[in-house]
Amino acid sequence: MADLKDAPFKTIQVEALVVMKIVRHCSNSFPTTATGSIVGMDKEGVLEITNTFPFPTVDVASLEGSHQNDASALAAAAPRAKANIVYQNEMIRHLKEVNVDANNVGWYTSATMGNFVNSSFIENQYYYQRENDRTVALVHDVSRSSQGALSLRAFKLTPNFMAAFKEGKFTTESLQKSKLTFKDILVEYPITIHNSHLLTSFLHQLPVAPTTEEVTLPTSLADLERNPVKMPLQMSTDILDLSIDPFLEKTCDLLLDSIESHYTELNNHQYYQRQLAREQAKITAWQTKRKAENAGRVAAKQTPLPEDEWQRIFKLPQEPSRLEGMLNAKQVEQYSKQIDGFTASVSAKMFAVRGNLLPE
């Protein structure tokens, strides 16, 4: 990840109401990708996100020749669609009329098992960041959040990647000159969730049931059945379960798929290199033959033939873009971090029972 020294802001503050809206929209749209716009303001190095609204969805069933993945594809491209841009500007205009923060500060999207690094995500964020450098992309992982822990992350494209993406050249030579790697694509910002003072006061004023220190013993069997005695909490043995987390297995499968896609891109580049070597060998042989012919023509006092005709005769293959390979490598890194977090608790359990697992 790139550092935050040259960033226009250091942290991101998200209102709790915004988090609830994003979670609800993404959960209701699961497994289809959900996208929306976020508004707020930049204040003293903190990007405050105060409101959000989802982008309208397209009814894929009413479209002719629609496929199963059309809904996710349309939702992934929604932030840069012309109709949604008009809708976003109209919503911001209405927000200004009611005197709330109406500055667009980015967009949000849903993800499954951390799978969000793709061309659509990059193009959407580039579209927003090209117009305004103070914009971010919020990623809500529905699968991780279903386990009880909120997964909300904020990303932004680095300036080096923005310049390379604007130029549109992701060849080996350009990447070597710019020293751009998959680690320089995105920069992640820390997120803090903020509650208003009114909501905080309300939470502190919620009535709490009084706790009794002494336990009233039942006087009869009927009292015991009507109001059973609550036993003190006991230690749970669920933490000693050695079964592998199903999310860990799914993440490993996705990691293998990403590695396979990475090797496919690598094989395509190696195929290009072999084609380029064959064409260059043909060009070298043609130039050698033409030089020999010109030497004979000069000896015979004839006009030599042009030696640059090879540019018209031979056509060098075009190098494929390395962008897809970089995105695959970045996704592999994301999966690796997830697996590292999953295996932290499992490894501790395995070491705890290591003596019983090893053969004597």
N, C-alpha and C positions, 0 to 999 in steps of 0.2 A: 504494500500500500504506500502511496505517496504521502508525504508529511503535510501538515496543516499550516506551515509557517507562512506561506504566501496566499492563503485562502482569505476571501473577503469576510468570512465569519468562522468562528471556532467551534461552536456548539449549536445544537438545534433544540428548541423548546417547543414541545407539542402539547396543546391543550388536551385535557382528558376527554372532552366531548368529541374532539377530532379523532382521537384514538378509537372511541366507541363507534363512531360513524364508519371508520375504515374497516374495523373488525366486523361490524354487522354486514356491510356491503360485500366484503370478500367472502364471508361465511355463507351468505345467501346465494352467491354466484358460484360457489365451489361445485364442481371442479373447473368450471369455465373461468378464464382470467378476468379479473375485475380491475377497472382503471377509473381514475377520477382526478380532479384538479384540487390543489391546495392553495390557500391564500393566507397572507400574513404580512409581516414586515420585518426588516432587518434593523436591529437596535443594539448598538454598542457591541458588535461582534457576536451577537446571538440572533439567530434566525428564528423568529417567533411564528409558529403556525397556529392560527386562531380559528380557521374554518375550512371546510371542505365540502365538495359536492361531487357525486358520481357523474360519469359521462353516460348519455343515453345508450341503451343497448339496441341492437338490430335484431329483429325477428328473423332468424335464419330459416325457419321452417317455411316462411312465405316466399323465400327466394327460390327461383328455378335453378336446378342443377347444383344445389348446395350439398356439401359434404359434411362429415362428422366434425372435422376440426375447423370448420368455417367460423363458428362462434368464437373460439379462442383466438383465431387469427384476426378476426375483425376487432375483438376487444383489445388485443395487444397493440394494434395499429390505431386505436381510437384517439389517443392523445394528439396525433398529428393529422387527423382527418379534417377536411375542410368544414364539414357540417358541425363537428364538435368544437372546432375553433370558434365558429360563429356562436354556438351555444355557450361556450365559456365566456366570451366577451359580453354576451347578453346577461349572464348570471352575475358577472363582476359589476356590470352597470347597475343591476338591481341592488347589489350589496352596497354600492356607493350611496344609493338613494336612502337606505336605512342607516347610514352613517356607521358602518363597520369596516374593518380592514378589508380592502379590496385590491390588494397588490398580489398578483400571481407569483408564487414562489416555487412552483414546480408541479409535480403530479405524483400519484401513488399507483401501485400495482400489487396484485396478489401473486404469490408463488407457492409451489408445492415442493416440499423437501429441499428447499434452497435452490431450485432450478429456475433461475431468472436471468443469467448472463447469456443473452442471445442478441442477434442483430436487431430485433424489434426494440429491445430495451435500450440499446446503444443509440439507435436512430431517434427514438423518442426523447431521450435525455439530451442528445445533441441539438434537436430542434428547440427545446426550451432554453438550453444553456447558450445557444448561439444568439438568441434574442436578449437574454438577461443572464449575466454570469452568477447572479445570486439566486439560483434555483437548484433544487435537489429532487431526488427521486426517493420516495419512501417505499420500502418493500415489506409487505406483511406476509409472513409464511403461515398459511392456514394450518398445515399439517403439524408444524412444531407447536403452534399456539393451542391446538386441540389437546395437548398433553398437560395444559394448565399453566404454562409459562409463556407470556406474551413475547412474540418474535416480531419486532419492528425495527428496521434498520434504514439508515439514510446514506445515499451514495451520490457521488458527483463525478463527472469526467475530469481528468487531469488536463491542464493546459497543453501539455505535450501531445496527448492523444487528440485533443480538439484540433490542434494544428494539423496533425497527420490525417485525421478524418476529413477535414476541410479540403485538403489537397487530394485525397482519394487515392493515394499511392501507398500500398502496403507491400512493396516488393522487398526482396532481401537487401538490396542496395540502400533503399530509403530507410529501412529499419536499422541498418548498421550505422548510417550517418546520424540519425536521430537518437540512437541507443534506446529505442523504445522496446519494452518487453511487456509480457502479459501482466506483470505486477504494476505497471504504470497506467493501466486503463482506468481504474476506478479508485477513488479515495472515499473512505468511510468516515462519517462524522458521528460523534457521541450524541445520544438523544436523552433528554430529560422530559418527564411528563409533569405538567404543571396543572394545578387546580386553582380556581379563582378563590379569593378570600371568602366570598359568600358561601361557596360550596364547602370550603374547609370548616367554616363556622358551623354549617349545618351538620357535617359529619361528627363534629365534636359534641353537638347537642342531641344526637340520637340517644334515646333512652336505652339503658343497658339493664338487663335483669339483675337484681341484687343477688349476690352470692352468699350462701349461708356456710359458716365455718363448721357448725355442728350438724350431724346427720340425725334426723329424727327417725328413730326405730319404729317399725310397724307394730301395732298392738294386736293385730289378728291376721289370719291368712287372707281375708278379704282386702285388708289395707295393703298387704304385700302384693296382691295381684293387681289392685287398682293403681298403685304407685310403687313400682319396683325400686329397690335401692340401687342407686347408680354407683357402680364400682369405680374405683380410681383407674386412671388410664394405665394401661400396660404397654410394655415395649412391643412394637410391631415386628414380626418376623418376615415381613414382605421384603425388607431390604436385603435379606439373606438369599433371596431367590437368584439362582445362577442362570436362569434362562436369558438368552440374548434378546435385547430389545428389538422388536419387529421393525422399528424405524431404522435401526442400525443395519439390518439386513437389506432393507429397501435402499438405503443410502449407498451401501456397497454395490448393489446392482446398478444403480445410476452412475456410480463412479466408474464401473467397468464399461458401461455404455459410452461415457464421455471419453475414456481412454481409447476405446475402439474408434470413435469418431476422430480423435486426434491422430491416430495411426493412419486412418483413411486419408486425411488431409496431408499427412507426411508422405504417403505413397503417391498421391497426386503430384506433389512437388518433385519427388524423385523421378517420376515419369517425365515431367517437364524437363528436368536436367538431362535425362537421357536423350530426349528429342533434340534439345539444344546442342548437345555434344555431337549428335549425328549430322545436324545441319551445318555446324561449324566445320566438321571434317569435310563435308562436301564443298563448302566454300573455300577451304584451304586448298583442296585438290584442284578446284576450278581456277583459283588464282595462280597456282603453280603452273598449270597447263597454259594459261593465258600469257604468263611471263615468258614461257618457253616459245610460244608462238610469236610474241612480239620480238624476242631476240632473233628469231629466224627472219622475220620481216625487216628488221633493222639491217641485218646482214645482207638481205636482198634489196636494200634501199627502197623499202616500201613503207607506207604510213602505218605505224603501230595501232593496234586495236585498243579501244578504251578498256581500262582495267577495273572500272567501277560498275560494270554491267551486272555484277553479281547481286547488287541491291534490287534489281528488277527481276532477275531470274529466281533467286532464292528468297524465301520468306521465313524469318525466324519466328518460332512459336512465342506466344505471349505468356509471360509469367503469371500464374494464378495469384490471386490476392492471398496474403498471409493473414488477413483479418480473422477469417473463420477459425484458423488454427490457434490464434491468440485467444479468441473467446473460449474455445474448448479448453485451453490450458488454464484460463482463469476459472472456468467452471470446475475443473478438476481440483483446483486449489480450494474452492468453496466446499466441495464435498469432503476433501481431506480434513478441513478444519472441523466440519460437522462430525466426522467419524472420530476425530481426536477427542471432541467433547463427549461423544457417546461412550467411548471405550474407557473414559476416566473412571467411572463407577464400576464398570464390569471388571476391569483389570484389578481393582482393589479387592473385589470379592474373590477373584481367582487366586490371588496371592494369599488371601486369608485361609483358603482351604487347600493350599498347594500341597501340604503334607499328605493329605488323603488321596490326592489325584496321582501323585507320582508313584510308580511301581517300586516295591521294596526290593 
